[in-house]
């Protein structure tokens, strides 16, 4: 049985159908994790995620971490029961009325009380040692940010063997790319950094996507960005943009062609990030 199996009982389910016992369990465990003087701020952003948020919080509630931490939520102006999920488990959360991941992550950064900021996506589940593993790396001299990897939940449309091939090729691409262009290998669902420097850089709110890569790009001048490969820091999530290219095979083909065409980029760094007009919020 996988570590996340029990969380799937509430994943992609309406919050109204969630067992009261599970809600109570999450509430009690989250309360035990809270510290008054946290070193780590774990920030869960959510927009219309009532069907996935509880499974995310359930996984976080079973965190095993030697560092004092706080977990706070950001409701990005949801129109479903996202706020009710936060309230039901007694988690402190803030409402960000301006919609975008950039605004939501910035809101969390403004309210964070720790030294380190752990980005959490509400449609994702995290293993027990995830936070501790990332902070262990962040505390090493010269390191300003870390990012890890993630897997997808196998289902009838995405067999485990197909996902393994897909994830292996993607992970290899991100690993090679991280040497010269670490900011392009960072993903928001598995990203953490030192808050002092994060506030100096700030989140961009004028773009639709890529706010975490932009943050990573700005952080580079303060220290090194490292990538954690251990399974202790490997999250599990839904399909997001993978499904935008149709079948898993087609997604694999599209990305493989893209990687091969852009292979020269593996050997050069960038001095500035150029935005496509389609990614700008106007």
Long-range contacts (C-beta under 8 A, 24 or more apart in sequence): 2-236, 3-127, 3-128, 4-59, 4-125, 4-127, 4-153, 4-236, 6-58, 7-55, 7-58, 7-59, 7-125, 8-55, 8-153, 10-54, 10-55, 10-58, 11-51, 11-52, 11-55, 11-125, 11-153, 12-51, 12-52, 12-238, 13-51, 14-50, 14-51, 15-50, 15-51, 15-53, 15-54, 15-81, 15-84, 15-85, 15-88, 16-81, 18-54, 22-54, 22-58, 23-54, 23-88, 23-89, 25-58, 25-61, 26-54, 26-57, 26-58, 26-61, 26-89, 27-88, 27-89, 27-90, 29-61, 29-62, 30-57, 30-60, 30-61, 30-71, 30-89, 30-90, 30-91, 31-90, 33-60, 33-61, 33-63, 33-65, 33-69, 33-71, 34-69, 34-70, 34-71, 35-68, 35-69, 35-70, 37-68, 37-113, 38-68, 38-69, 38-70, 38-113, 38-114, 39-67, 39-68, 39-69, 39-114, 39-115, 39-116, 39-135, 40-65, 40-67, 40-68, 40-69, 40-70, 40-114, 40-115, 40-116, 40-118, 40-131, 40-135, 41-69, 41-70, 41-72, 41-108, 41-112, 41-113, 41-114, 41-116, 41-117, 41-118, 41-195, 42-69, 42-70, 42-71, 42-72, 42-118, 42-120, 42-131, 43-71, 43-72, 43-73, 43-74, 43-105, 43-108, 43-109, 43-112, 43-117, 43-118, 43-119, 43-120, 44-71, 44-72, 44-73, 44-74, 44-91, 44-120, 44-121, 44-122, 45-73, 45-74, 45-76, 45-101, 45-104, 45-105, 45-108, 45-119, 45-120, 45-121, 45-122, 46-73, 46-74, 46-75, 46-76, 46-78, 46-82, 46-85, 46-86, 46-104, 46-122, 47-75, 47-76, 47-77, 47-78, 47-82, 47-99, 47-104, 48-78, 48-79, 48-80, 48-82, 49-78, 49-80, 49-82, 49-85, 49-122, 49-123, 50-78, 50-80, 50-81, 50-82, 50-84, 50-85, 52-122, 52-123, 52-238, 53-82, 53-85, 53-86, 53-122, 53-123, 54-85, 54-89, 55-125, 56-120, 56-121, 56-122, 56-123, 56-124, 56-125, 56-126, 57-85, 57-89, 57-91, 58-125, 59-125, 59-126, 59-127, 60-120, 60-126, 61-89, 62-128, 63-126, 63-128, 63-130, 63-131, 63-132, 64-128, 64-129, 64-132, 65-129, 65-131, 65-132, 65-135, 66-132, 67-131, 67-132, 67-135, 69-114, 69-131, 70-112, 70-113, 70-114, 72-108, 72-111, 72-112, 74-104, 74-105, 74-107, 74-108, 76-100, 76-101, 76-103, 76-104, 82-122, 98-205, 100-205, 100-207, 100-208, 100-211, 100-281, 101-188, 101-209, 101-211, 101-212, 102-203, 102-204, 102-205, 102-206, 102-207, 102-211, 103-203, 103-205, 105-188, 105-203, 105-211, 105-212, 105-215, 106-202, 106-203, 106-205, 109-195, 109-198, 109-199, 109-203, 112-195, 114-195, 115-194, 115-195, 115-196, 116-192, 116-193, 116-194, 116-195, 117-192, 117-193, 117-194, 117-195, 117-198, 118-192, 119-188, 119-189, 119-190, 119-191, 119-192, 119-212, 120-189, 121-188, 121-189, 121-237, 123-237, 123-238, 123-240, 124-150, 124-189, 124-235, 124-236, 124-237, 124-238, 125-235, 125-236, 125-237, 126-235, 126-236, 127-231, 127-232, 127-233, 127-234, 127-235, 129-232, 129-233, 130-232, 130-233, 130-235, 133-228, 133-230, 133-232, 133-233, 134-192, 134-228, 134-233, 135-192, 137-226, 137-228, 138-192, 138-193, 138-194, 142-223, 142-224, 143-223, 143-224, 143-225, 143-226, 144-193, 144-194, 144-197, 144-219, 144-220, 144-222, 144-223, 144-224, 144-225, 145-186, 145-191, 145-192, 145-193, 145-194, 145-216, 145-219, 145-223, 145-225, 145-226, 146-191, 146-192, 146-193, 146-225, 146-226, 146-227, 146-228, 147-182, 147-185, 147-186, 147-187, 147-190, 147-191, 147-192, 147-216, 147-225, 147-226, 147-227, 147-228, 148-190, 148-227, 148-228, 148-229, 148-230, 148-233, 148-234, 148-235, 149-174, 149-190, 149-227, 149-228, 149-229, 149-233, 149-234, 149-235, 150-187, 150-189, 150-190, 150-234, 150-235, 150-236, 150-237, 151-234, 151-235, 151-236, 151-237, 152-236, 152-237, 152-238, 152-239, 152-242, 153-236, 153-237, 153-238, 157-247, 157-248, 158-239, 158-242, 158-248, 159-248, 162-248, 162-249, 162-252, 163-248, 165-252, 166-242, 166-248, 166-251, 166-252, 169-252, 169-255, 169-256, 169-259, 170-255, 171-229, 173-255, 173-259, 174-227, 175-227, 175-229, 176-266, 177-265, 177-266, 178-225, 178-227, 179-266, 180-265, 180-266, 180-267, 180-268, 180-269, 181-265, 181-266, 181-268, 181-269, 181-270, 182-216, 182-220, 182-225, 182-227, 183-213, 183-214, 183-216, 183-217, 183-220, 183-225, 183-270, 183-273, 184-213, 185-227, 186-212, 186-213, 186-215, 186-216, 186-225, 187-212, 188-212, 189-235, 189-237, 190-233, 190-235, 191-215, 191-216, 193-219, 194-222, 194-223, 197-222, 197-223, 205-281, 206-280, 206-281, 207-275, 207-279, 207-280, 207-281, 208-279, 208-280, 208-281, 209-279, 210-273, 210-279, 213-273, 214-273, 217-270, 217-273
